[in-house]
Amino acid sequence: MHLQQVLGALAGVVAAYLLTRHLQALPSTFITALLLAGGSVASGRALAPWAWWGVMGAGCGALLGSAMVVGQKIQATDPQQGLGLRLALLASLMVAGAIGGRSFSLDAAHPGRRPPKDTLRSASALTTGIFAAVVTITFLHSGLDQARTVSSRLSTALTILVLSLSGPGWLVHLLGNGLRQRGTPGGASPGRAPSGPPAAAGPEERNR
């Protein structure tokens, strides 16, 4: 079973990374946004372990591939001429982040779904592992200087992309929780009976 999970994650990472790595910046980021939004919706559902890890791998691999492309594109573009492109990149990721925040909020409120913290923890660990693998492969292929350049560029691009995702996602999550609590009588949590004074014992119970 563990081998199937590893193979599922590896297949998702390789396929999504190669796809997004060899596209232009905007299509690459748009596909990444679709994969991340779809993955966030599917992450809490009842999936086979290998399929769940495949979804995680596809999202993380696409994020790393887009970060490589975006880092190269922004570095090679005149800052004054690339404003529209940068806005479009961030907008697509912000929409994906908002969808993810809403999905995670629903998963957290549903006791039968996978907790969002498990998804986020796995995605973070997988992204870190892919980052290290990309830098290491670059070092083996092109030497230390090129690996240092790739590491710096990738780290900067990832910081921007992840913030574009997590900011709207966290905001939508907070708004969803606030609206759900406001709609629950007495401000009680969903699925939990409101607290109150115990009911008076009936005549039969007093006579026992």
C-alpha positions as CSV (number, residue, x, y, z in Angstrom):
1,M,0.0,0.0,0.0
2,H,2.8,2.4,0.9
3,L,4.5,1.7,-2.5
4,Q,1.2,2.6,-4.3
5,Q,1.1,5.9,-2.4
6,V,4.7,6.7,-3.3
7,L,4.1,5.8,-7.0
8,G,0.9,7.9,-7.1
9,A,2.7,10.9,-5.6
10,L,5.6,10.5,-7.9
11,A,3.4,10.1,-11.0
12,G,1.5,13.3,-10.1
13,V,4.6,15.3,-9.4
14,V,6.4,14.3,-12.6
15,A,3.4,14.8,-14.9
16,A,2.4,18.1,-13.5
17,Y,5.9,19.5,-13.2
18,L,6.9,18.6,-16.7
19,L,3.6,20.0,-18.1
20,T,3.8,23.4,-16.3
21,R,7.6,23.7,-16.7
22,H,7.4,23.7,-20.5
23,L,4.5,26.2,-20.9
24,Q,4.5,30.0,-21.0
25,A,4.1,31.8,-17.6
26,L,0.3,32.5,-17.9
27,P,-0.9,29.1,-19.2
28,S,1.4,27.4,-16.7
29,T,0.0,29.4,-13.8
30,F,-3.6,28.9,-15.0
31,I,-3.2,25.1,-15.1
32,T,-1.6,25.2,-11.7
33,A,-4.5,27.2,-10.4
34,L,-7.0,24.7,-11.8
35,L,-5.1,21.7,-10.3
36,L,-4.8,23.4,-6.9
37,A,-8.5,24.4,-6.8
38,G,-9.6,20.9,-8.0
39,G,-7.2,19.2,-5.6
40,S,-8.5,21.2,-2.6
41,V,-12.1,20.2,-3.4
42,A,-11.1,16.5,-3.8
43,S,-8.7,16.4,-0.9
44,G,-11.4,15.9,1.7
45,R,-13.3,13.3,-0.2
46,A,-13.1,9.5,0.1
47,L,-10.3,8.8,-2.3
48,A,-8.0,5.7,-2.4
49,P,-4.7,6.5,-0.7
50,W,-2.7,6.3,-4.0
51,A,-5.2,8.6,-5.7
52,W,-5.1,11.1,-2.9
53,W,-1.3,11.2,-3.0
54,G,-1.5,11.6,-6.8
55,V,-3.7,14.6,-6.4
56,M,-1.3,16.1,-3.8
57,G,1.7,15.4,-6.1
58,A,0.0,17.0,-9.1
59,G,-0.7,20.2,-7.2
60,C,2.7,20.4,-5.6
61,G,4.5,19.5,-8.9
62,A,2.5,22.1,-10.8
63,L,3.3,24.8,-8.2
64,L,7.0,24.1,-8.5
65,G,6.9,24.0,-12.3
66,S,5.0,27.3,-12.4
67,A,7.4,28.9,-9.9
68,M,10.3,28.0,-12.2
69,V,8.7,29.5,-15.3
70,V,7.4,32.6,-13.4
71,G,10.8,33.2,-11.9
72,Q,12.5,33.1,-15.3
73,K,9.8,35.2,-17.0
74,I,9.8,38.0,-14.4
75,Q,13.6,38.2,-14.4
76,A,13.7,38.5,-18.2
77,T,10.8,41.0,-18.4
78,D,11.0,44.8,-18.1
79,P,9.4,45.6,-14.8
80,Q,7.3,48.4,-16.4
81,Q,6.1,46.2,-19.2
82,G,5.3,43.1,-17.3
83,L,2.7,44.6,-14.8
84,G,-0.3,43.2,-16.7
85,L,1.2,39.7,-16.8
86,R,2.1,39.8,-13.1
87,L,-1.4,40.9,-12.2
88,A,-3.0,38.1,-14.3
89,L,-0.7,35.5,-12.6
90,L,-1.6,36.6,-9.1
91,A,-5.3,36.9,-9.9
92,S,-5.6,33.3,-11.2
93,L,-3.8,32.0,-8.0
94,M,-6.0,34.2,-5.7
95,V,-9.1,32.7,-7.2
96,A,-7.7,29.2,-6.7
97,G,-6.8,30.1,-3.1
98,A,-10.3,31.4,-2.4
99,I,-11.8,28.1,-3.8
100,G,-9.3,26.1,-1.6
101,G,-10.2,28.1,1.5
102,R,-13.9,27.5,1.0
103,S,-13.3,23.8,0.4
104,F,-11.1,23.4,3.5
105,S,-13.7,25.3,5.5
106,L,-16.4,22.9,4.5
107,D,-14.1,19.9,5.1
108,A,-13.3,21.2,8.6
109,A,-17.0,21.4,9.5
110,H,-17.7,17.9,8.2
111,P,-16.7,15.2,10.6
112,G,-16.6,12.5,7.9
113,R,-14.0,14.2,5.7
114,R,-10.2,14.3,5.9
115,P,-9.0,17.2,8.1
116,P,-7.5,20.1,6.2
117,K,-4.5,20.1,8.4
118,D,-3.5,16.7,7.1
119,T,-3.7,18.0,3.5
120,L,-1.7,21.1,4.2
121,R,0.9,19.2,6.2
122,S,1.4,16.7,3.4
123,A,1.4,19.3,0.7
124,S,4.0,21.4,2.6
125,A,6.3,18.4,3.1
126,L,5.9,17.3,-0.5
127,T,6.7,20.7,-1.9
128,T,9.8,21.0,0.3
129,G,11.0,17.6,-1.0
130,I,10.4,18.6,-4.7
131,F,12.2,21.9,-4.1
132,A,15.2,20.0,-2.7
133,A,15.2,17.5,-5.5
134,V,15.1,20.2,-8.2
135,V,18.0,22.1,-6.6
136,T,20.0,18.8,-6.2
137,I,19.4,17.7,-9.8
138,T,20.5,21.2,-11.0
139,F,23.7,20.9,-8.9
140,L,24.5,17.5,-10.5
141,H,23.8,18.8,-14.0
142,S,25.2,22.3,-13.9
143,G,27.3,22.8,-10.8
144,L,27.0,24.8,-7.6
145,D,26.6,28.3,-9.1
146,Q,23.7,27.3,-11.2
147,A,22.1,25.4,-8.4
148,R,22.4,28.5,-6.2
149,T,20.7,30.7,-8.8
150,V,17.9,28.2,-9.3
151,S,17.4,27.9,-5.5
152,S,17.2,31.7,-5.1
153,R,14.9,32.2,-8.0
154,L,12.6,29.3,-7.1
155,S,12.4,30.4,-3.4
156,T,11.4,33.9,-4.4
157,A,8.8,32.8,-6.9
158,L,7.4,30.2,-4.4
159,T,7.0,32.9,-1.7
160,I,5.0,35.1,-4.1
161,L,2.8,32.2,-5.4
162,V,2.1,30.7,-2.0
163,L,1.2,34.0,-0.5
164,S,-1.2,34.6,-3.4
165,L,-2.8,31.3,-2.6
166,S,-2.8,31.3,1.2
167,G,-4.0,35.0,1.7
168,P,-7.4,34.7,-0.1
169,G,-7.8,31.1,1.1
170,W,-7.4,32.1,4.8
171,L,-9.7,35.1,4.4
172,V,-12.4,33.0,2.8
173,H,-12.0,30.4,5.5
174,L,-12.5,33.0,8.2
175,L,-15.5,34.5,6.5
176,G,-17.0,31.1,6.1
177,N,-16.6,30.3,9.7
178,G,-18.1,33.6,10.8
179,L,-21.1,33.2,8.6
180,R,-21.7,29.7,9.8
181,Q,-21.5,30.6,13.4
182,R,-23.8,33.6,12.9
183,G,-26.3,31.3,11.3
184,T,-26.3,28.9,14.2
185,P,-28.8,29.7,16.9
186,G,-27.1,31.0,20.0
187,G,-23.7,31.0,18.3
188,A,-23.2,27.3,19.0
189,S,-21.0,25.3,16.8
190,P,-22.7,23.2,14.1
191,G,-23.7,19.8,15.2
192,R,-23.5,20.7,18.9
193,A,-26.6,21.3,21.0
194,P,-26.8,24.7,22.6
195,S,-26.0,24.7,26.3
196,G,-28.7,25.6,28.8
197,P,-30.0,24.8,32.3
198,P,-31.0,21.2,32.9
199,A,-34.7,20.4,32.5
200,A,-36.7,20.0,35.6
201,A,-37.3,16.4,36.6
202,G,-40.8,15.1,35.8
203,P,-43.2,13.7,38.5
204,E,-42.3,10.1,37.7
205,E,-38.6,10.8,38.2
206,R,-39.1,12.7,41.5
207,N,-41.0,9.7,42.9
208,R,-38.2,7.3,42.1
